[in-house]
């Protein structure tokens, strides 16, 4: 079965439903774009049901949801790939529903955190709070890693909270006036390795 195309023409929901109807086993390789990021990974099917996903170092279920945030990019179904042990037990219908909700949440967050390469820094005198600062444990964890050097992506990996949750927290901290995006100068953009010294 030749199933290939571009996500801008054929949505992930369509791909999942087609493979579900035809009860296919194999993997869909997706090389997609999400904002400025280019990512690629796999979505695995057994008898039309999603059993696993691989994208970056994300947990399988989060990886599957992340594919819904891709706006464009080529995909191709391969029926000859070795299937991993099942790591996703959610039904296709539930996964699609949660994936679409994840996509909507991600779209809102992207207006405040446009890139995982954004470098947040603490605001010297946060004036908008006016009262004591009440943060949850996860928010404190992210805030302690904001040092004007770590990117949102690095904070996400080091905190273990995942990209989505980290971006949510960064957006909340930006909105509360506790942090701001640091401007990256030309030298840092061209020679990021200099920042390590």
CORMODA-V945595 format. One record per helix or strand of 3 or more residues. SS is the DSSP state (H for helix, E for strand). FROM is the first residue (numbers start at 0). TO is the last residue. If there is no record, write none. Layout:
SS_FROM_TO, SS_FROM_TO
//
This chain:
E_3_5, H_11_20, E_25_33, E_36_45, E_48_54, H_59_66, E_71_77, H_91_109, E_118_121, H_136_143, H_151_158, H_162_174, E_178_180, H_185_189, H_191_195
//
